[in-house]
């Protein structure tokens, strides 16, 4: 029994080799490209309205 506990203890505390995890790079690239595409589409469709909304908001703050 003590040999089993010793092996378990050594296995838990022994340094493990470093794993090289790169993550989900293609997923992040896809999210970034899709987000940029959505920004371009929204800006193209509603750019003037968004600019007017911002100007109205800034004017309402500066007038108070």
Buried (B, 14 or more C-beta within 10 A) or exposed (E): EEEEEEEEEEEEEEEEEEEEEEEEEEEEEEEEEEEEEEEEEEEEEEEEEEEEEEEEEEEEEEEE
